[in-house]
Each structure stands twice: as structure tokens, then as C-alpha cells.
Amino acid sequence: MRPLVHFIIASVLAALPQAASARDADNWVVSWTGSVQGPYPVGNPSAQPDQKFAFPDPAAGARDQTFRLIVRPDLWGKQARIRLSNAFGTKPVTFDGVCAGLQLGSAALLRGSNRLVTFGGKMSVTVPPGDSVWSDPVTLPFAGQPDQLAGRRLAVSFHIVGESGPMTWHAKALTTSYVTAPGAGSKGTLEDEAAFPYTTASWFFLDAIEMTAPTDAFAIMAFGDSITDGTASTMNGDDRWPNVLSRRLKAIHGNKVAVVNGGIGGNQIAGPAEYGPGKPFPGGPASGQRLERDVLSLSGISSLIWLEGINDFSKNGNAESDKVIAAMKDGVARLRAKWPHVRVFGATVTTALGSSSAAHGFPEQDAKRKALNDFIRTSGTFDGVIDFDKATLDPQSGGLKVEFVPDSTTGGAGDKLHPNRTGYLAMGQAIDLDLFKPVRAGRSAKKQ
């Protein structure tokens, strides 16, 4: 019998008791997110390799090829489930050969770690345009002691049957993932790297992973724009401010806390008014339009930190402060209406004054930013305030502190809009850990 057939039979047999055990006892907590923002190539990637060899025709998307996406779960469990999204596609996408394994290095996996992932007990799933699907629970054979996996990376592989059409993606992964050549077929069961010649600095189709966890485990959602997404941070370094916060909390709570990233580069609170596959915008849909998918549909979230607004006041947004404040208040009200016990923290918006970006850095933008910060600090809308503005501002110039400016991704001069790795470290260290308690909240822990 061929190795592939052995692999499939073993995976199916292993899956039979999985679903029952997950249904019977385990709680689910979101462990990783990569908020989808639109159809490739509309977006703001960082350090992106040339994609023309992997995806010669963006309109056709992926063609009979396999992705091996590398992610770092922020909480590990003995079982996982993944969500595949076709939110911004224009045709149904069929996935098969879906696998999850532990990364060894590059596109290679730890020997024996790869497991087939099923959907309703089936080896393939077709996702209609505008929709997404959760997998069945898959047991991770290497997760006997989940605490020992802190910092390790999961490789999620899947094959696109035929042509996908426009690909739903998260542009700014700041993480290297891998893709086969078009027409290469299903290669997700392979544990070596030979079939994956091309790299990407983005995530495609995959937008969430949940893990089984103890009943006192909890997740914190960092929600916002590029300064949460991590622009100007390091590639593959996990140096965004949510990563810094996570490491500090893990020193206290261990493998019972996850900080997940709901940032999208260029995102706005109040705009754009319309968004869809036929009318995309690099910053993705407005925060309110994505709140259900990117936050409220996920498990175990007890707190949300909201850092956003600078793009609303840019030349791309041109919004007034009152409009942005109203949209933010509406978002907070929606969160509390569904999750009465969720704690929502407002984060003050960092300065862009003097930015070299054509859309940012002018005095009117800074005045609106200060008005929004006044609302965040004084309105009582939030359960607490995290003062990122204070942590990053140079009071003399009104801009970022000079040591926070040089770009840590490319080594360039920086744009005086996005803090670098040093700035994100200061932001993560400025957060009062007493704001967070290990309380179960959010969506039901049982699979719906």
C-alpha cells in the first residue's frame, strides 16, 4: 500500500474518537487570528517577495496548488480546529488535502507530526463566496504537554482544487509561508520542503485557529490597524506590541492565555462605507463591518484592546472626529450586547505628525487624533485606558520618539507613523497587566 494511502487511513481512524472527546468535555479558546481583508493583491503587505511565479494571474488566483501557511498559536492544546475563509471570493473554492503539523524549519515539518484535517468527516470542503467553514477537531500528536510548545509554529497546509478565483487574504503576515508551483497538485501530506519553492509574507484563506484549553484559559483580542498588525516590526520575530503583551502575561498565566491579533494595515473605524470583492480597499472593511467575523464569532475572548483611528483622519479617510467617535461607541455597544461580561479597553492613538507618508503627518490629522484620544481617556466608554500615546510621544516635537522611527522590517529610515520594534516593545511594556483577569467570556466553548 502506498505511503499516501497509509497516511489517509491512519488520519481517518485517528479522527473518529476526536470529535466525540471534543464534544464531550473540552473548552475552545481562540489561539491565532489573521483577519481577512479583501481579495489578493489589494492590501498592504510588508517585505513581500515577488508573487508572480506563485500566482501569475491574480484574477485566477491559486491553480491546483498547495499552500503551507506558518502561524504561531498563542495557546496550545491537544486538539485544534481551523477556519478557512472565502469571504472576499467571487466563486466557490474547494479545499482538500488539509493538514496541520509542527514546523521544523522553512516548509519542512517535524517528522510524524502532520495530521489530516477533515470537515464534517470529509476529506474536502467547498466554501461558497462570502462564507467560511470550521474544520472538525484534529488531535495534535506532538501536544502531549502543550505548555512545552510555547513559541513553536504550526504549519497548516491545504490544496486548492482547480482555480480559486480572487483569493481572500491577510496581506501583512510578517511571517514567511510557502506555496507550491501552479499545477503541482496536492502536496500537504508531505513533510519535506521540496514541493514548496515559493515564499509569501501573507496568509491566504486561513483566518482563525482555536485550541482546546482548561476552563480558566482566556483570550485577549488586539483590534485595530497597521500599528497592531505590526508594520515596521521584524519579519518572523513576533515583535508586535500584542506579542510583547502575550509574553508578559504568559510569565504569570503560562499556557492559559492567548493574545490574538485582529489588526489590518490601513483599517479604519468609520470607513469605507461600502466594501466587497468588487469594491475593495487596501485597509479592508470598516471595523464595524468586520466585528462579527473577526471578534464575535470566536471563542474564549474575555477582553478587547481597541487601537485605531489614525487612518480615519488621513487623506484616505478624511473623517471628522465626531463620526469616528460615534462609530467606536457603536462598536463597543455591539460587543457588550453580545458579551455582557467582556472588558473593552481603549488605547490612545499614537502620533503621525511629520510622517513621510503622503496620506499622513499633517496638523489637521493630529488635531483630530487628539480629540479622539480625549474621548478615549475621559468619556467612560471603556473599562480602562491604555495610553500608547504617552508611551511613544516625543513631547518636544509632537512626533514619535526618535529611537522608535527607523524601520525594523526593511532597515529603512522609517515613516514616523509606524513605531519600530523598539517602539512596539515600549507599547507592550506600558500595558498594566492588572487590567486582565483569567475569566471565561465570549462565545460558547462548545463547537456550534
JOLINJO-V392243 format. One record per residue. N is the residue number from 0. RES is the residue in one letter. SS is DSSP state (2 for helix, 1 for strand, 0 for the rest). PSI is psi in whole degrees, -180 to 180 (* if undefined). D_CENTER is the distance of its C-alpha to the mean C-alpha in Angstrom with 1 decimal. Layout:
n->N res->RES ss->SS psi->PSI d_center->D_CENTER
n->N res->RES ss->SS psi->PSI d_center->D_CENTER
//
This chain:
n->0 res->M ss->0 psi->137 d_center->39.9
n->1 res->R ss->0 psi->152 d_center->37.2
n->2 res->P ss->2 psi->-38 d_center->34.3
n->3 res->L ss->2 psi->-41 d_center->31.7
n->4 res->V ss->2 psi->-44 d_center->33.8
n->5 res->H ss->2 psi->-45 d_center->34.0
n->6 res->F ss->2 psi->-46 d_center->30.2
n->7 res->I ss->2 psi->-44 d_center->29.7
n->8 res->I ss->2 psi->-45 d_center->32.5
n->9 res->A ss->2 psi->-40 d_center->31.3
n->10 res->S ss->2 psi->-41 d_center->27.7
n->11 res->V ss->2 psi->-45 d_center->29.2
n->12 res->L ss->2 psi->-41 d_center->31.6
n->13 res->A ss->2 psi->-28 d_center->29.0
n->14 res->A ss->2 psi->-23 d_center->26.9
n->15 res->L ss->2 psi->-47 d_center->29.9
n->16 res->P ss->2 psi->-11 d_center->29.9
n->17 res->Q ss->2 psi->-50 d_center->26.1
n->18 res->A ss->2 psi->-41 d_center->25.7
n->19 res->A ss->2 psi->-45 d_center->28.7
n->20 res->S ss->2 psi->-39 d_center->27.6
n->21 res->A ss->2 psi->-38 d_center->24.2
n->22 res->R ss->2 psi->-37 d_center->26.0
n->23 res->D ss->2 psi->-39 d_center->28.7
n->24 res->A ss->0 psi->-35 d_center->27.2
n->25 res->D ss->0 psi->148 d_center->23.6
n->26 res->N ss->1 psi->149 d_center->21.0
n->27 res->W ss->1 psi->139 d_center->17.4
n->28 res->V ss->1 psi->133 d_center->14.6
n->29 res->V ss->1 psi->134 d_center->10.8
n->30 res->S ss->1 psi->-22 d_center->9.9
n->31 res->W ss->1 psi->142 d_center->6.3
n->32 res->T ss->1 psi->150 d_center->3.4
n->33 res->G ss->0 psi->83 d_center->2.2
n->34 res->S ss->0 psi->123 d_center->4.6
n->35 res->V ss->0 psi->145 d_center->7.8
n->36 res->Q ss->0 psi->-9 d_center->10.3
n->37 res->G ss->1 psi->-172 d_center->13.5
n->38 res->P ss->1 psi->131 d_center->15.8
n->39 res->Y ss->0 psi->138 d_center->15.9
n->40 res->P ss->0 psi->23 d_center->17.3
n->41 res->V ss->0 psi->115 d_center->16.8
n->42 res->G ss->0 psi->-172 d_center->14.2
n->43 res->N ss->0 psi->73 d_center->14.0
n->44 res->P ss->0 psi->162 d_center->13.2
n->45 res->S ss->0 psi->138 d_center->14.5
n->46 res->A ss->0 psi->43 d_center->17.2
n->47 res->Q ss->0 psi->124 d_center->17.0
n->48 res->P ss->0 psi->162 d_center->19.8
n->49 res->D ss->0 psi->122 d_center->22.2
n->50 res->Q ss->0 psi->4 d_center->20.8
n->51 res->K ss->0 psi->-23 d_center->24.2
n->52 res->F ss->0 psi->-39 d_center->25.2
n->53 res->A ss->0 psi->-40 d_center->22.3
n->54 res->F ss->0 psi->79 d_center->22.1
n->55 res->P ss->0 psi->-30 d_center->25.6
n->56 res->D ss->0 psi->100 d_center->25.3
n->57 res->P ss->0 psi->-32 d_center->22.1
n->58 res->A ss->0 psi->-34 d_center->23.9
n->59 res->A ss->0 psi->-26 d_center->24.5
n->60 res->G ss->0 psi->-143 d_center->21.1
n->61 res->A ss->0 psi->143 d_center->21.0
n->62 res->R ss->1 psi->106 d_center->24.5
n->63 res->D ss->0 psi->53 d_center->25.4
n->64 res->Q ss->0 psi->166 d_center->23.0
n->65 res->T ss->1 psi->135 d_center->20.6
n->66 res->F ss->1 psi->144 d_center->17.0
n->67 res->R ss->1 psi->95 d_center->16.2
n->68 res->L ss->1 psi->133 d_center->12.5
n->69 res->I ss->1 psi->124 d_center->12.0
n->70 res->V ss->1 psi->159 d_center->9.3
n->71 res->R ss->0 psi->98 d_center->10.3
n->72 res->P ss->0 psi->141 d_center->10.4
n->73 res->D ss->0 psi->-7 d_center->11.2
n->74 res->L ss->0 psi->134 d_center->14.0
n->75 res->W ss->0 psi->145 d_center->16.2
n->76 res->G ss->0 psi->175 d_center->18.6
n->77 res->K ss->0 psi->-19 d_center->21.3
n->78 res->Q ss->1 psi->152 d_center->19.7
n->79 res->A ss->1 psi->159 d_center->16.3
n->80 res->R ss->1 psi->149 d_center->15.3
n->81 res->I ss->1 psi->155 d_center->12.7
n->82 res->R ss->1 psi->126 d_center->11.9
n->83 res->L ss->1 psi->135 d_center->12.8
n->84 res->S ss->1 psi->137 d_center->12.6
n->85 res->N ss->0 psi->36 d_center->15.4
n->86 res->A ss->0 psi->-34 d_center->14.7
n->87 res->F ss->0 psi->23 d_center->16.0
n->88 res->G ss->0 psi->168 d_center->18.5
n->89 res->T ss->0 psi->0 d_center->22.3
n->90 res->K ss->0 psi->159 d_center->23.6
n->91 res->P ss->0 psi->144 d_center->22.9
n->92 res->V ss->1 psi->129 d_center->21.0
n->93 res->T ss->1 psi->126 d_center->22.3
n->94 res->F ss->1 psi->136 d_center->20.5
n->95 res->D ss->1 psi->180 d_center->22.6
n->96 res->G ss->1 psi->36 d_center->22.8
n->97 res->V ss->1 psi->128 d_center->19.5
n->98 res->C ss->1 psi->158 d_center->19.3
n->99 res->A ss->1 psi->129 d_center->17.5
n->100 res->G ss->1 psi->172 d_center->19.0
n->101 res->L ss->1 psi->126 d_center->18.9
n->102 res->Q ss->1 psi->134 d_center->18.5
n->103 res->L ss->1 psi->-47 d_center->21.9
n->104 res->G ss->1 psi->145 d_center->21.3
n->105 res->S ss->0 psi->-134 d_center->20.3
n->106 res->A ss->0 psi->6 d_center->20.1
n->107 res->A ss->1 psi->147 d_center->22.6
n->108 res->L ss->1 psi->154 d_center->22.1
n->109 res->L ss->0 psi->130 d_center->24.0
n->110 res->R ss->0 psi->130 d_center->27.1
n->111 res->G ss->0 psi->3 d_center->27.3
n->112 res->S ss->0 psi->-18 d_center->23.7
n->113 res->N ss->0 psi->135 d_center->22.5
n->114 res->R ss->1 psi->141 d_center->22.7
n->115 res->L ss->1 psi->141 d_center->22.8
n->116 res->V ss->0 psi->133 d_center->20.5
n->117 res->T ss->0 psi->167 d_center->22.3
n->118 res->F ss->1 psi->108 d_center->21.9
n->119 res->G ss->0 psi->33 d_center->24.7
n->120 res->G ss->0 psi->0 d_center->26.6
n->121 res->K ss->1 psi->156 d_center->26.5
n->122 res->M ss->0 psi->-11 d_center->25.5
n->123 res->S ss->1 psi->162 d_center->24.0
n->124 res->V ss->1 psi->141 d_center->22.3
n->125 res->T ss->1 psi->124 d_center->22.6
n->126 res->V ss->1 psi->119 d_center->20.0
n->127 res->P ss->0 psi->159 d_center->21.6
n->128 res->P ss->0 psi->138 d_center->20.3
n->129 res->G ss->0 psi->3 d_center->18.3
n->130 res->D ss->0 psi->174 d_center->17.5
n->131 res->S ss->1 psi->168 d_center->15.2
n->132 res->V ss->1 psi->139 d_center->16.5
n->133 res->W ss->1 psi->144 d_center->15.9
n->134 res->S ss->0 psi->171 d_center->17.7
n->135 res->D ss->0 psi->160 d_center->20.5
n->136 res->P ss->0 psi->140 d_center->20.2
n->137 res->V ss->1 psi->130 d_center->20.6
n->138 res->T ss->1 psi->133 d_center->22.4
n->139 res->L ss->0 psi->108 d_center->21.2
n->140 res->P ss->0 psi->-18 d_center->24.6
n->141 res->F ss->0 psi->3 d_center->23.6
n->142 res->A ss->0 psi->38 d_center->22.3
n->143 res->G ss->0 psi->-38 d_center->25.7
n->144 res->Q ss->0 psi->86 d_center->24.9
n->145 res->P ss->2 psi->-32 d_center->21.2
n->146 res->D ss->2 psi->-29 d_center->21.8
n->147 res->Q ss->2 psi->-4 d_center->22.8
n->148 res->L ss->2 psi->4 d_center->19.5
n->149 res->A ss->0 psi->128 d_center->17.7
n->150 res->G ss->0 psi->-11 d_center->16.0
n->151 res->R ss->0 psi->163 d_center->16.5
n->152 res->R ss->0 psi->140 d_center->14.2
n->153 res->L ss->1 psi->137 d_center->14.0
n->154 res->A ss->1 psi->117 d_center->14.9
n->155 res->V ss->1 psi->117 d_center->14.2
n->156 res->S ss->1 psi->146 d_center->16.9
n->157 res->F ss->1 psi->152 d_center->18.1
n->158 res->H ss->1 psi->136 d_center->21.0
n->159 res->I ss->1 psi->121 d_center->21.3
n->160 res->V ss->0 psi->123 d_center->24.8
n->161 res->G ss->0 psi->-143 d_center->26.6
n->162 res->E ss->1 psi->137 d_center->24.8
n->163 res->S ss->0 psi->-24 d_center->21.5
n->164 res->G ss->0 psi->-168 d_center->22.3
n->165 res->P ss->0 psi->130 d_center->19.6
n->166 res->M ss->0 psi->126 d_center->16.2
n->167 res->T ss->1 psi->131 d_center->13.1
n->168 res->W ss->1 psi->167 d_center->10.4
n->169 res->H ss->1 psi->114 d_center->7.5
n->170 res->A ss->0 psi->-46 d_center->10.1
n->171 res->K ss->0 psi->77 d_center->9.1
n->172 res->A ss->0 psi->-30 d_center->7.8
n->173 res->L ss->0 psi->29 d_center->10.7
n->174 res->T ss->0 psi->138 d_center->11.2
n->175 res->T ss->0 psi->125 d_center->14.1
n->176 res->S ss->1 psi->-180 d_center->14.1
n->177 res->Y ss->1 psi->150 d_center->17.3
n->178 res->V ss->1 psi->143 d_center->19.2
n->179 res->T ss->0 psi->173 d_center->22.7
n->180 res->A ss->0 psi->153 d_center->25.3
n->181 res->P ss->0 psi->141 d_center->25.8
n->182 res->G ss->0 psi->4 d_center->28.2
n->183 res->A ss->0 psi->-19 d_center->27.7
n->184 res->G ss->0 psi->-166 d_center->27.1
n->185 res->S ss->0 psi->117 d_center->25.3
n->186 res->K ss->0 psi->9 d_center->24.7
n->187 res->G ss->0 psi->-24 d_center->22.0
n->188 res->T ss->0 psi->-16 d_center->24.6
n->189 res->L ss->0 psi->143 d_center->25.7
n->190 res->E ss->0 psi->-8 d_center->24.9
n->191 res->D ss->0 psi->180 d_center->26.1
n->192 res->E ss->0 psi->-1 d_center->24.5
n->193 res->A ss->0 psi->-32 d_center->27.4
n->194 res->A ss->0 psi->-2 d_center->26.0
n->195 res->F ss->0 psi->76 d_center->22.9
n->196 res->P ss->0 psi->-20 d_center->24.4
n->197 res->Y ss->1 psi->147 d_center->21.7
n->198 res->T ss->1 psi->158 d_center->18.5
n->199 res->T ss->1 psi->149 d_center->15.5
n->200 res->A ss->0 psi->28 d_center->13.0
n->201 res->S ss->0 psi->165 d_center->10.5
n->202 res->W ss->1 psi->138 d_center->8.8
n->203 res->F ss->1 psi->134 d_center->11.1
n->204 res->F ss->0 psi->-41 d_center->11.5
n->205 res->L ss->1 psi->126 d_center->9.3
n->206 res->D ss->1 psi->-5 d_center->6.5
n->207 res->A ss->1 psi->148 d_center->7.2
n->208 res->I ss->1 psi->134 d_center->9.7
n->209 res->E ss->1 psi->152 d_center->12.3
n->210 res->M ss->1 psi->151 d_center->15.2
n->211 res->T ss->1 psi->144 d_center->18.7
n->212 res->A ss->1 psi->162 d_center->19.6
n->213 res->P ss->0 psi->160 d_center->22.6
n->214 res->T ss->0 psi->-21 d_center->23.5
n->215 res->D ss->0 psi->10 d_center->23.0
n->216 res->A ss->0 psi->154 d_center->19.4
n->217 res->F ss->1 psi->163 d_center->16.9
n->218 res->A ss->1 psi->150 d_center->13.3
n->219 res->I ss->1 psi->129 d_center->12.5
n->220 res->M ss->1 psi->123 d_center->9.8
n->221 res->A ss->1 psi->115 d_center->9.4
n->222 res->F ss->1 psi->130 d_center->9.6
n->223 res->G ss->1 psi->-143 d_center->10.8
n->224 res->D ss->0 psi->-149 d_center->11.2
n->225 res->S ss->2 psi->-25 d_center->11.5
n->226 res->I ss->2 psi->-17 d_center->13.0
n->227 res->T ss->2 psi->-37 d_center->9.9
n->228 res->D ss->2 psi->-30 d_center->7.8
n->229 res->G ss->0 psi->18 d_center->10.7
n->230 res->T ss->0 psi->134 d_center->13.3
n->231 res->A ss->0 psi->4 d_center->16.5
n->232 res->S ss->0 psi->-172 d_center->15.1
n->233 res->T ss->0 psi->147 d_center->16.0
n->234 res->M ss->0 psi->130 d_center->14.9
n->235 res->N ss->0 psi->15 d_center->14.0
n->236 res->G ss->0 psi->-12 d_center->15.1
n->237 res->D ss->0 psi->54 d_center->12.2
n->238 res->D ss->0 psi->17 d_center->14.1
n->239 res->R ss->0 psi->162 d_center->11.8
n->240 res->W ss->2 psi->-35 d_center->13.4
n->241 res->P ss->2 psi->-32 d_center->11.0
n->242 res->N ss->2 psi->-40 d_center->11.8
n->243 res->V ss->2 psi->-46 d_center->15.4
n->244 res->L ss->2 psi->-44 d_center->15.4
n->245 res->S ss->2 psi->-47 d_center->14.2
n->246 res->R ss->2 psi->-36 d_center->17.0
n->247 res->R ss->2 psi->-42 d_center->19.5
n->248 res->L ss->2 psi->-34 d_center->18.9
n->249 res->K ss->2 psi->-26 d_center->19.1
n->250 res->A ss->2 psi->-21 d_center->22.5
n->251 res->I ss->2 psi->-48 d_center->23.6
n->252 res->H ss->2 psi->-9 d_center->21.9
n->253 res->G ss->0 psi->-141 d_center->21.1
n->254 res->N ss->0 psi->42 d_center->19.1
n->255 res->K ss->0 psi->13 d_center->19.0
n->256 res->V ss->1 psi->141 d_center->16.1
n->257 res->A ss->1 psi->137 d_center->12.3
n->258 res->V ss->1 psi->114 d_center->10.3
n->259 res->V ss->1 psi->151 d_center->6.7
n->260 res->N ss->1 psi->114 d_center->4.7
n->261 res->G ss->1 psi->30 d_center->5.1
n->262 res->G ss->1 psi->147 d_center->6.7
n->263 res->I ss->0 psi->123 d_center->8.1
n->264 res->G ss->0 psi->126 d_center->11.1
n->265 res->G ss->0 psi->2 d_center->14.3
n->266 res->N ss->0 psi->152 d_center->13.2
n->267 res->Q ss->0 psi->160 d_center->16.3
n->268 res->I ss->0 psi->-46 d_center->17.4
n->269 res->A ss->0 psi->-6 d_center->20.6
n->270 res->G ss->0 psi->169 d_center->20.2
n->271 res->P ss->0 psi->159 d_center->20.5
n->272 res->A ss->0 psi->-34 d_center->22.8
n->273 res->E ss->0 psi->146 d_center->22.3
n->274 res->Y ss->0 psi->139 d_center->19.4
n->275 res->G ss->1 psi->176 d_center->19.4
n->276 res->P ss->0 psi->-33 d_center->19.7
n->277 res->G ss->0 psi->-10 d_center->23.1
n->278 res->K ss->1 psi->65 d_center->22.3
n->279 res->P ss->0 psi->165 d_center->18.9
n->280 res->F ss->0 psi->136 d_center->18.0
n->281 res->P ss->0 psi->-30 d_center->15.9
n->282 res->G ss->0 psi->5 d_center->14.0
n->283 res->G ss->0 psi->-179 d_center->13.1
n->284 res->P ss->0 psi->155 d_center->14.7
n->285 res->A ss->0 psi->154 d_center->15.9
n->286 res->S ss->2 psi->-42 d_center->14.1
n->287 res->G ss->2 psi->-31 d_center->16.7
n->288 res->Q ss->2 psi->-19 d_center->16.3
n->289 res->R ss->2 psi->4 d_center->12.7
n->290 res->L ss->2 psi->-42 d_center->13.2
n->291 res->E ss->2 psi->-50 d_center->14.5
n->292 res->R ss->2 psi->-44 d_center->11.8
n->293 res->D ss->2 psi->-13 d_center->8.7
n->294 res->V ss->2 psi->-62 d_center->10.8
n->295 res->L ss->2 psi->-17 d_center->14.2
n->296 res->S ss->0 psi->1 d_center->13.9
n->297 res->L ss->0 psi->162 d_center->12.1
n->298 res->S ss->1 psi->144 d_center->14.5
n->299 res->G ss->0 psi->12 d_center->15.8
n->300 res->I ss->1 psi->123 d_center->14.3
n->301 res->S ss->1 psi->-22 d_center->17.2
n->302 res->S ss->1 psi->153 d_center->16.1
n->303 res->L ss->1 psi->133 d_center->14.0
n->304 res->I ss->1 psi->122 d_center->14.2
n->305 res->W ss->1 psi->112 d_center->14.4
n->306 res->L ss->1 psi->105 d_center->14.8
n->307 res->E ss->0 psi->158 d_center->15.6
n->308 res->G ss->0 psi->-26 d_center->18.8
n->309 res->I ss->0 psi->-33 d_center->19.8
n->310 res->N ss->0 psi->-29 d_center->18.9
n->311 res->D ss->0 psi->-33 d_center->21.0
n->312 res->F ss->0 psi->5 d_center->23.9
n->313 res->S ss->0 psi->178 d_center->23.6
n->314 res->K ss->0 psi->-13 d_center->26.0
n->315 res->N ss->0 psi->-28 d_center->23.3
n->316 res->G ss->0 psi->-48 d_center->23.0
n->317 res->N ss->0 psi->32 d_center->26.5
n->318 res->A ss->0 psi->154 d_center->25.9
n->319 res->E ss->0 psi->154 d_center->28.2
n->320 res->S ss->2 psi->-42 d_center->27.3
n->321 res->D ss->2 psi->-38 d_center->28.7
n->322 res->K ss->2 psi->-42 d_center->26.5
n->323 res->V ss->2 psi->-42 d_center->23.3
n->324 res->I ss->2 psi->-43 d_center->24.6
n->325 res->A ss->2 psi->-41 d_center->25.5
n->326 res->A ss->2 psi->-36 d_center->22.1
n->327 res->M ss->2 psi->-42 d_center->20.5
n->328 res->K ss->2 psi->-39 d_center->23.3
n->329 res->D ss->2 psi->-42 d_center->22.7
n->330 res->G ss->2 psi->-43 d_center->19.0
n->331 res->V ss->2 psi->-42 d_center->20.2
n->332 res->A ss->2 psi->-39 d_center->23.0
n->333 res->R ss->2 psi->-40 d_center->20.9
n->334 res->L ss->2 psi->-47 d_center->18.7
n->335 res->R ss->2 psi->-27 d_center->22.0
n->336 res->A ss->2 psi->-38 d_center->23.8
n->337 res->K ss->2 psi->-36 d_center->21.7
n->338 res->W ss->0 psi->84 d_center->21.0
n->339 res->P ss->0 psi->-25 d_center->24.1
n->340 res->H ss->0 psi->2 d_center->23.3
n->341 res->V ss->0 psi->142 d_center->19.8
n->342 res->R ss->1 psi->125 d_center->20.1
n->343 res->V ss->1 psi->122 d_center->18.6
n->344 res->F ss->1 psi->130 d_center->18.9
n->345 res->G ss->1 psi->132 d_center->19.4
n->346 res->A ss->1 psi->128 d_center->18.6
n->347 res->T ss->0 psi->145 d_center->21.1
n->348 res->V ss->0 psi->132 d_center->20.2
n->349 res->T ss->0 psi->158 d_center->21.0
n->350 res->T ss->0 psi->150 d_center->23.8
n->351 res->A ss->0 psi->9 d_center->23.8
n->352 res->L ss->0 psi->130 d_center->27.6
n->353 res->G ss->0 psi->10 d_center->29.1
n->354 res->S ss->0 psi->147 d_center->26.0
n->355 res->S ss->0 psi->-8 d_center->26.9
n->356 res->S ss->0 psi->134 d_center->24.5
n->357 res->A ss->0 psi->-27 d_center->26.7
n->358 res->A ss->0 psi->-4 d_center->24.8
n->359 res->H ss->0 psi->169 d_center->24.6
n->360 res->G ss->0 psi->3 d_center->27.0
n->361 res->F ss->0 psi->158 d_center->29.9
n->362 res->P ss->2 psi->-37 d_center->31.7
n->363 res->E ss->2 psi->-38 d_center->31.1
n->364 res->Q ss->2 psi->-42 d_center->27.4
n->365 res->D ss->2 psi->-36 d_center->27.9
n->366 res->A ss->2 psi->-41 d_center->30.3
n->367 res->K ss->2 psi->-39 d_center->27.8
n->368 res->R ss->2 psi->-45 d_center->25.2
n->369 res->K ss->2 psi->-36 d_center->27.8
n->370 res->A ss->2 psi->-42 d_center->28.7
n->371 res->L ss->2 psi->-41 d_center->25.2
n->372 res->N ss->2 psi->-37 d_center->25.1
n->373 res->D ss->2 psi->-42 d_center->28.5
n->374 res->F ss->2 psi->-46 d_center->27.2
n->375 res->I ss->2 psi->-42 d_center->24.3
n->376 res->R ss->2 psi->-33 d_center->26.9
n->377 res->T ss->2 psi->-12 d_center->29.8
n->378 res->S ss->0 psi->-22 d_center->29.2
n->379 res->G ss->0 psi->7 d_center->28.5
n->380 res->T ss->0 psi->-31 d_center->25.6
n->381 res->F ss->0 psi->160 d_center->23.3
n->382 res->D ss->0 psi->-11 d_center->23.8
n->383 res->G ss->1 psi->166 d_center->23.6
n->384 res->V ss->1 psi->135 d_center->22.8
n->385 res->I ss->1 psi->116 d_center->20.9
n->386 res->D ss->0 psi->77 d_center->22.9
n->387 res->F ss->2 psi->-30 d_center->20.7
n->388 res->D ss->2 psi->-47 d_center->23.4
n->389 res->K ss->2 psi->-36 d_center->26.0
n->390 res->A ss->2 psi->-21 d_center->24.2
n->391 res->T ss->2 psi->-13 d_center->23.8
n->392 res->L ss->1 psi->136 d_center->26.7
n->393 res->D ss->0 psi->106 d_center->29.9
n->394 res->P ss->0 psi->-28 d_center->32.5
n->395 res->Q ss->0 psi->-43 d_center->35.1
n->396 res->S ss->0 psi->-22 d_center->33.2
n->397 res->G ss->0 psi->-2 d_center->30.7
n->398 res->G ss->0 psi->-171 d_center->28.0
n->399 res->L ss->1 psi->151 d_center->25.6
n->400 res->K ss->0 psi->140 d_center->27.4
n->401 res->V ss->2 psi->-33 d_center->28.6
n->402 res->E ss->2 psi->-11 d_center->27.1
n->403 res->F ss->2 psi->2 d_center->23.6
n->404 res->V ss->0 psi->-48 d_center->24.1
n->405 res->P ss->0 psi->137 d_center->24.4
n->406 res->D ss->0 psi->127 d_center->21.3
n->407 res->S ss->0 psi->-12 d_center->19.9
n->408 res->T ss->0 psi->-50 d_center->18.1
n->409 res->T ss->0 psi->-14 d_center->21.2
n->410 res->G ss->0 psi->10 d_center->23.9
n->411 res->G ss->0 psi->-174 d_center->25.0
n->412 res->A ss->0 psi->-21 d_center->26.5
n->413 res->G ss->0 psi->161 d_center->23.5
n->414 res->D ss->0 psi->4 d_center->23.3
n->415 res->K ss->0 psi->19 d_center->24.0
n->416 res->L ss->0 psi->-48 d_center->21.0
n->417 res->H ss->0 psi->123 d_center->18.1
n->418 res->P ss->0 psi->152 d_center->18.9
n->419 res->N ss->0 psi->-168 d_center->19.0
n->420 res->R ss->2 psi->-40 d_center->18.3
n->421 res->T ss->2 psi->-42 d_center->21.4
n->422 res->G ss->2 psi->-42 d_center->20.3
n->423 res->Y ss->2 psi->-35 d_center->16.9
n->424 res->L ss->2 psi->-44 d_center->19.0
n->425 res->A ss->2 psi->-39 d_center->21.4
n->426 res->M ss->2 psi->-47 d_center->18.8
n->427 res->G ss->2 psi->-34 d_center->17.4
n->428 res->Q ss->2 psi->-20 d_center->21.1
n->429 res->A ss->0 psi->-9 d_center->22.2
n->430 res->I ss->0 psi->131 d_center->20.4
n->431 res->D ss->0 psi->113 d_center->23.1
n->432 res->L ss->2 psi->-18 d_center->22.0
n->433 res->D ss->2 psi->-12 d_center->24.7
n->434 res->L ss->2 psi->-22 d_center->22.5
n->435 res->F ss->0 psi->132 d_center->20.6
n->436 res->K ss->0 psi->149 d_center->22.5
n->437 res->P ss->0 psi->78 d_center->21.7
n->438 res->V ss->0 psi->133 d_center->22.2
n->439 res->R ss->0 psi->133 d_center->21.1
n->440 res->A ss->0 psi->-178 d_center->19.9
n->441 res->G ss->0 psi->-159 d_center->17.8
n->442 res->R ss->1 psi->153 d_center->18.1
n->443 res->S ss->0 psi->140 d_center->20.8
n->444 res->A ss->0 psi->-22 d_center->20.1
n->445 res->K ss->0 psi->146 d_center->22.0
n->446 res->K ss->0 psi->130 d_center->20.6
n->447 res->Q ss->0 psi->* d_center->21.6
//
